[in-house]
Amino acid sequence: MVWKKRKYHGSNENYSLIKKLREEEKITEAFEIMLNTLSLEEIIGLKLELASKVFGGKAYGLPIWYSMKEIVQDAVLKYALSACRTKQEAARFLGISPRELRKLIRKYIVEDYFEK
């Protein structure tokens, strides 16, 4: 008798940054391949440089240094939810309590982000 392995789908099954961005036609597979060759530091620097072009190359007055913690936490939270099958698993992955995870999900409005 051959046992079939059941595929487990958790509550985070529909949370995928790649899927969301592809559906919005913001990224392609070719873009993902090129992006994968860059370090995280290069990606952040490039994004900041591109964003500053809107202001003529200067981004004075924007609290980038003090906002960085919030920006990184938002990104890591979205990644954890897309990489883990359940919120409980995501909390363990992040090293925080499920209660803290729920607070962060509300703070960063993560569920709305993935539903749009």
PAMARZA-43277 format. One line per field, with one value per residue (C-alpha): residue in three letters; x, y, z; residue number from 1. Coordinates in steps of 0.05 Angstrom, whole numbers. Layout:
PAMARZA-43277
code: ALA	...
u: X	...
v: Y	...
w: Z	...
pos: NUM	...
//
This chain:
PAMARZA-43277
code: MET	VAL	TRP	LYS	LYS	ARG	LYS	TYR	HIS	GLY	SER	ASN	GLU	ASN	TYR	SER	LEU	ILE	LYS	LYS	LEU	ARG	GLU	GLU	GLU	LYS	ILE	THR	GLU	ALA	PHE	GLU	ILE	MET	LEU	ASN	THR	LEU	SER	LEU	GLU	GLU	ILE	ILE	GLY	LEU	LYS	LEU	GLU	LEU	ALA	SER	LYS	VAL	PHE	GLY	GLY	LYS	ALA	TYR	GLY	LEU	PRO	ILE	TRP	TYR	SER	MET	LYS	GLU	ILE	VAL	GLN	ASP	ALA	VAL	LEU	LYS	TYR	ALA	LEU	SER	ALA	CYS	ARG	THR	LYS	GLN	GLU	ALA	ALA	ARG	PHE	LEU	GLY	ILE	SER	PRO	ARG	GLU	LEU	ARG	LYS	LEU	ILE	ARG	LYS	TYR	ILE	VAL	GLU	ASP	TYR	PHE	GLU	LYS
u: 0	27	14	-2	31	-21	-4	-16	-44	-44	-80	-23	-30	-51	4	58	96	119	49	19	71	66	-10	-1	49	102	153	170	211	269	267	269	331	366	345	372	442	443	458	405	449	453	378	364	415	387	316	336	373	314	266	310	308	236	264	318	370	361	317	329	279	259	274	305	352	297	246	291	272	198	211	253	203	147	186	208	138	110	165	152	78	90	144	107	43	9	13	36	94	109	112	161	202	207	221	160	96	32	2	60	51	-23	-4	47	-2	-52	2	30	-39	-9	-74	-101	-36	-42	-117	-112
v: 0	68	124	191	249	302	371	418	487	536	601	638	600	662	706	711	775	746	724	792	833	788	796	871	865	900	844	790	726	762	818	767	734	802	822	757	775	838	840	866	927	942	935	983	1033	1029	1038	1099	1129	1118	1148	1209	1223	1246	1302	1321	1276	1305	1276	1327	1329	1256	1217	1157	1137	1137	1104	1047	1003	1008	995	933	906	914	877	820	812	805	756	713	709	690	639	604	564	592	654	610	585	657	679	623	641	713	694	732	711	701	760	805	780	798	868	876	851	904	958	946	929	866	828	886	888	815	819	876
w: 0	-19	29	-2	32	48	28	86	72	129	139	105	40	1	29	-24	-42	-109	-128	-108	-146	-208	-208	-204	-261	-220	-229	-278	-274	-310	-258	-202	-232	-238	-168	-140	-163	-119	-44	3	16	-59	-66	-9	-35	-105	-81	-40	-99	-146	-95	-86	-161	-150	-106	-156	-124	-55	0	54	111	104	167	130	186	239	193	174	233	215	141	155	206	156	102	148	175	104	86	148	134	61	79	136	132	194	237	295	253	231	304	320	258	281	354	380	415	374	412	390	318	319	344	288	235	257	262	191	161	131	116	75	36	14	0	-49
pos: 1	2	3	4	5	6	7	8	9	10	11	12	13	14	15	16	17	18	19	20	21	22	23	24	25	26	27	28	29	30	31	32	33	34	35	36	37	38	39	40	41	42	43	44	45	46	47	48	49	50	51	52	53	54	55	56	57	58	59	60	61	62	63	64	65	66	67	68	69	70	71	72	73	74	75	76	77	78	79	80	81	82	83	84	85	86	87	88	89	90	91	92	93	94	95	96	97	98	99	100	101	102	103	104	105	106	107	108	109	110	111	112	113	114	115	116
//
